[in-house]
Amino acid sequence: MIEPTLVYDDDCGFCTWWADYFDDRTAIRIVGFSDLPDHPDLQERLPEHYEECSHFLTEGARYSCGASIEEALRRYDENGPVGNTIEFLRNFEDYGQIREWGYRQVADNRDKWGQVMSKTPPARQTADDR
């Protein structure tokens, strides 16, 4: 059985900041791309070009790109305002396209966002950072 898992680019400071945010506040397992060889059960469930975005895996589903962050946020605040807003927005036909457009805008500008929110990625950490 696969526990809810966020798979992310652990060579990105902005991505690492978000992964740590979820790790500190949820029961979601966090796995970086560089750790996937140690998790063949996860890697086989990812799309061919999985490095293009983050993924959220559950026992019965795979959420990719914007849907992955959306699902992690929904689980972070399942019965709160964030979770309720996500559930509400999912009722609109164009919401998925808008969500993915927003994800791509942020993902394609991670270097700029990383100037505001960033953490040394595991793939770049030295012994002093650990």
C-alpha positions in Angstrom: 0.0 0.0 0.0 1.4 3.4 -1.0 0.9 6.2 1.5 0.1 9.6 0.1 3.4 10.8 -1.3 4.6 14.1 -2.9 7.4 13.5 -5.4 9.3 16.7 -6.3 12.4 18.2 -7.8 14.9 18.1 -4.8 17.4 20.1 -6.8 15.2 23.2 -6.6 15.3 25.6 -3.6 11.7 26.8 -4.2 10.4 23.3 -4.6 12.3 22.2 -1.4 10.7 25.0 0.5 7.2 23.8 -0.4 8.1 20.1 0.2 9.4 21.0 3.7 6.2 23.0 4.3 4.1 20.0 3.6 6.5 17.7 5.5 6.3 19.8 8.6 2.5 20.1 8.6 1.0 16.9 7.1 1.4 13.2 7.1 2.3 13.3 3.4 5.5 11.4 2.6 8.0 13.5 0.7 10.4 11.9 -1.9 12.8 13.9 -4.1 13.6 12.9 -7.7 17.1 12.0 -6.6 15.7 9.4 -4.1 13.5 7.7 -6.7 16.0 4.9 -7.4 15.5 3.8 -3.7 11.7 3.7 -4.4 11.0 1.7 -7.5 7.4 1.2 -6.5 6.9 5.0 -6.8 9.1 5.5 -9.9 7.1 2.9 -11.9 3.9 4.9 -11.3 5.3 8.2 -12.7 5.0 9.3 -16.3 7.9 9.0 -18.7 9.1 12.6 -18.3 8.3 12.9 -14.6 11.0 15.5 -14.1 8.8 18.2 -15.8 6.7 18.7 -12.6 5.8 17.4 -9.2 3.5 14.4 -8.6 1.2 13.3 -5.7 0.7 9.6 -5.5 -2.0 7.8 -3.5 -3.0 4.1 -3.5 -5.4 4.7 -6.4 -4.4 7.9 -8.1 -1.6 10.0 -9.5 -1.9 13.8 -9.6 0.7 15.6 -11.6 1.8 19.2 -12.0 -0.8 21.7 -10.6 -3.1 18.9 -9.5 -0.3 17.5 -7.3 0.1 20.8 -5.4 -3.6 21.2 -5.2 -4.1 17.7 -3.7 -1.3 18.3 -1.2 -2.9 21.6 -0.2 -6.4 20.0 0.0 -5.0 17.4 2.4 -3.2 20.0 4.4 -6.4 21.8 5.1 -9.0 19.2 4.3 -12.0 20.7 6.2 -10.7 24.3 6.3 -11.0 27.2 4.0 -8.3 26.0 1.6 -9.7 22.5 1.3 -13.3 23.8 1.0 -12.2 26.4 -1.7 -10.5 23.7 -3.7 -13.6 21.4 -3.5 -15.7 24.3 -4.7 -13.4 25.3 -7.6 -13.3 21.7 -8.8 -17.0 22.1 -9.8 -16.1 24.5 -12.6 -15.2 23.2 -16.0 -12.3 25.6 -16.7 -10.8 25.3 -13.3 -8.3 22.5 -14.2 -6.9 24.6 -17.1 -6.5 27.7 -14.9 -4.8 25.6 -12.2 -2.4 24.1 -14.6 -1.7 27.5 -16.2 -0.9 28.9 -12.8 1.3 26.0 -11.9 3.3 26.4 -15.2 3.7 30.2 -14.5 5.2 29.5 -11.1 7.2 26.5 -12.2 8.7 28.3 -15.2 9.8 31.1 -12.9 11.1 29.1 -9.9 14.3 31.1 -10.0 12.4 34.3 -9.3 10.1 32.7 -6.7 13.1 31.2 -5.1 14.3 34.6 -4.2 11.3 34.9 -1.9 10.9 31.4 -0.6 13.8 29.0 -0.9 15.7 26.3 1.1 18.9 24.6 0.2 17.8 21.6 -1.8 18.9 18.1 -0.6 20.7 17.5 -3.9 22.9 20.5 -3.1 23.4 20.2 0.6 26.8 19.9 2.1 27.5 18.2 5.5 27.3 21.7 7.1 23.7 22.2 5.8 22.4 19.0 7.4 
